């Protein structure tokens, strides 16, 4: 088995819950090792969370013209658990919808990306799908410290860690820039006259978005299944691959907690050729594929995959799904390596 780095993409998603932060400024000297800051603390320093008006304890900080918000307090208002490990200087946030949100973003990436001319095309019926604009936002953070703190997002064992340099402490409270709410809660941030609007998804909204996407993408022919599998590897979309899998393989993927980005920018999956196609039974086809791994525009290596596609009847509908996959799979796909038969 090859040992190659696995890149992990961080993404942001937009949905429907609203927070407003309103502020009136009062200058106060902040005693820290960084520099002086302004503390926004006044009766107008409030936040509207789901229609509930709340006072922000001890105010909001302004450092170098940037507003910083109390992380623990705001996370707890969202009903999400948060903890701090002083020894490792790490915040852990238990976000129960993080994996599902990243699955949704992986679908969007897979449906919109066109990395090269050899990228497998989507089935014609999928092209009519109204795809939301890709919500990934650039996070132009600034550095307040040379030594970062850690921010870990955990969703029942699926976790991603970040290093944060744009933070400050006051009265033992951790403050961060609002862009972290974008990353942590998959939120959209909008400056408004009152201050800041944050729109973040509810678990129900994420579930509905995934349900709609998966329903449309469920493959109706072996060719559609193969297209989802191959394109998913080429554009590093674990979600497209996931839609091509049998219920048993989907459960295996979910149990692995590995995330929804596969492969890497280099080497990456290039041209995929069907070497062989055999009908094993009336409702079972076996494809042998040659996958070119590209490195700096050149073919680095060609690997083989053997994909078994079977007809499944699920909830009264017929779908063609991958029941078995063999070959050098663990780098480019969601599935582990398995010897070719």
Residue pairs with C-beta under 8 A, 6 or more apart in sequence:
1 328
1 330
1 337
2 328
2 331
4 264
4 267
4 331
5 264
6 261
6 262
6 263
6 264
6 331
7 236
7 261
7 263
7 264
7 265
8 160
8 259
8 261
9 105
9 109
9 236
9 261
10 160
10 162
10 183
11 101
11 102
11 105
11 106
11 109
11 135
11 136
11 186
12 105
12 135
12 136
12 137
12 182
12 183
12 186
12 187
12 188
13 101
13 104
13 105
13 135
13 186
13 201
13 206
14 132
14 135
14 186
14 187
14 188
14 199
14 201
15 186
15 199
15 200
15 201
15 202
15 205
15 206
15 209
16 199
16 201
16 202
16 205
17 50
17 199
17 200
17 201
17 202
18 48
18 50
18 197
18 198
18 199
19 47
19 48
19 49
19 50
19 196
19 197
19 198
19 199
19 200
20 47
20 48
20 192
20 194
20 195
20 196
20 197
21 46
21 47
21 56
21 60
21 69
21 194
21 195
21 196
21 198
22 44
22 45
22 46
22 47
22 48
22 194
22 195
23 40
23 42
23 44
23 45
23 60
23 67
23 195
24 40
24 42
24 43
24 44
24 45
25 38
25 40
25 42
25 62
26 38
26 39
26 40
26 41
26 42
27 38
27 39
28 37
28 38
28 39
28 41
29 36
30 36
30 37
30 38
30 39
30 61
30 63
30 168
30 170
32 168
32 169
32 170
34 63
34 144
34 145
34 168
35 63
35 64
37 61
37 62
37 63
37 168
38 61
38 62
38 63
39 58
39 59
39 60
39 61
39 62
39 170
40 59
40 60
40 61
40 62
40 67
41 58
41 59
41 60
42 59
43 55
45 55
45 56
45 59
45 60
46 53
46 54
46 55
46 56
47 53
47 54
47 55
47 56
47 74
47 77
48 54
49 77
49 78
54 77
56 69
56 70
56 73
57 70
57 73
57 173
58 70
58 170
58 171
58 173
60 67
60 68
60 69
60 70
60 175
61 67
61 68
61 168
61 170
61 175
62 68
63 144
63 168
64 142
64 144
66 142
66 166
66 177
67 177
67 178
67 196
68 166
68 167
68 168
68 175
68 176
68 177
69 175
69 176
69 177
69 178
69 181
70 173
70 174
70 175
71 82
71 91
71 174
71 175
71 176
71 180
72 82
72 84
72 91
72 173
72 174
73 173
74 181
75 82
75 93
75 184
76 82
78 185
78 200
80 93
80 94
80 95
80 96
81 93
81 94
82 91
82 92
82 93
82 94
83 91
83 92
84 90
84 91
84 92
84 174
85 91
85 92
88 150
89 149
89 150
90 149
90 150
90 151
90 152
90 161
91 149
91 150
91 151
91 152
91 174
92 152
92 154
93 151
93 152
93 153
93 154
93 184
94 154
94 155
95 153
95 154
95 155
95 184
95 185
96 155
96 156
96 203
97 155
97 186
97 201
97 203
97 206
98 153
98 154
98 155
98 158
98 160
98 186
99 155
99 156
99 158
99 257
99 259
100 203
100 206
100 207
100 210
101 186
101 201
101 206
102 259
102 260
103 210
103 238
103 239
103 242
103 260
104 206
104 209
104 210
104 213
104 239
105 134
105 135
105 136
105 260
106 237
106 238
106 239
106 240
106 260
106 261
107 210
107 213
107 217
107 237
107 239
107 240
107 243
108 131
108 132
108 134
108 135
109 134
109 235
109 236
109 237
109 239
110 231
110 232
110 235
110 237
110 239
110 240
111 122
111 126
111 129
111 131
111 240
112 131
112 134
113 119
113 235
113 237
114 235
115 234
115 235
115 268
116 234
116 270
118 234
118 270
118 271
118 272
119 231
119 234
119 235
120 227
120 230
120 231
120 234
120 272
121 227
121 231
122 227
122 231
123 219
123 221
123 223
123 224
123 227
125 220
126 216
126 217
129 216
135 186
135 188
137 179
137 182
137 188
137 189
139 179
139 182
139 183
140 179
141 164
141 165
141 166
141 177
141 179
142 165
142 166
142 177
143 165
143 166
144 165
144 166
144 167
144 168
145 165
145 167
146 165
148 163
148 164
148 165
149 163
149 164
149 167
149 174
150 161
150 162
150 163
150 164
151 161
151 162
151 163
151 164
151 176
151 180
151 184
152 159
152 160
152 161
152 162
153 159
153 160
153 161
153 162
153 184
157 257
158 257
158 259
160 259
162 183
164 176
164 180
166 176
166 177
166 179
166 180
167 174
167 175
167 176
167 177
168 174
168 175
169 175
178 189
178 196
178 198
179 189
181 187
181 189
181 198
181 200
182 188
182 189
185 198
185 200
185 201
186 200
186 201
187 198
187 199
187 200
187 201
188 198
188 199
188 200
189 196
189 197
189 198
190 196
190 197
190 198
190 199
191 197
214 243
217 228
217 240
217 243
218 243
218 317
218 319
219 225
219 227
219 228
219 243
219 244
219 319
219 320
219 321
220 318
220 319
220 320
221 320
222 285
222 309
222 320
224 320
225 244
225 309
225 320
225 321
225 322
226 244
226 274
226 287
226 307
226 309
228 240
228 241
228 243
228 244
229 240
229 241
229 244
229 307
229 322
229 325
229 333
230 272
230 289
231 237
231 240
232 238
232 239
232 240
232 241
232 242
232 244
232 262
232 333
233 241
233 262
233 263
233 269
233 272
233 291
233 332
233 333
234 268
234 269
234 270
234 272
236 261
236 262
236 263
236 264
236 268
236 269
237 260
237 261
237 262
238 253
238 259
238 260
238 261
238 262
238 333
238 334
239 260
241 262
241 333
241 334
241 335
242 250
242 253
242 260
242 334
244 321
244 322
245 253
245 321
245 322
245 334
246 310
246 312
246 321
246 322
246 323
247 312
247 314
247 321
248 323
249 321
249 322
249 323
249 325
249 335
252 335
253 334
253 335
256 334
258 334
262 331
262 332
262 333
262 334
263 269
263 331
263 332
263 333
264 331
266 294
266 295
266 296
267 293
267 294
267 295
267 300
267 301
268 293
268 294
269 291
269 292
269 293
269 294
269 332
270 291
270 292
270 293
270 294
270 299
271 292
272 289
272 290
272 291
272 292
273 289
273 290
274 287
274 288
274 289
275 288
275 289
275 290
275 304
276 286
276 287
276 288
277 285
277 286
277 287
277 288
278 285
278 286
279 285
279 286
280 286
280 308
283 310
283 311
284 308
284 309
284 310
284 311
284 323
285 308
285 309
285 310
286 306
286 307
286 308
286 309
287 306
287 307
287 309
288 304
288 305
288 306
288 307
289 304
289 305
289 306
289 307
289 327
290 302
290 303
290 304
291 302
291 303
291 304
291 305
291 332
292 299
292 301
292 302
293 299
293 300
293 301
293 302
293 303
293 332
294 300
303 327
303 328
303 332
304 327
304 328
304 340
305 325
305 326
305 327
305 328
305 329
306 324
306 325
306 326
306 327
306 340
306 341
307 322
307 324
307 325
308 322
308 323
308 324
308 325
309 320
309 321
309 322
309 323
310 320
310 321
310 323
311 318
311 319
311 320
312 318
312 319
312 320
312 321
313 319
325 333
325 335
325 338
326 338
326 339
326 340
326 341
327 337
327 338
327 340
328 337
329 335
329 336
329 337
329 338
330 336
330 337
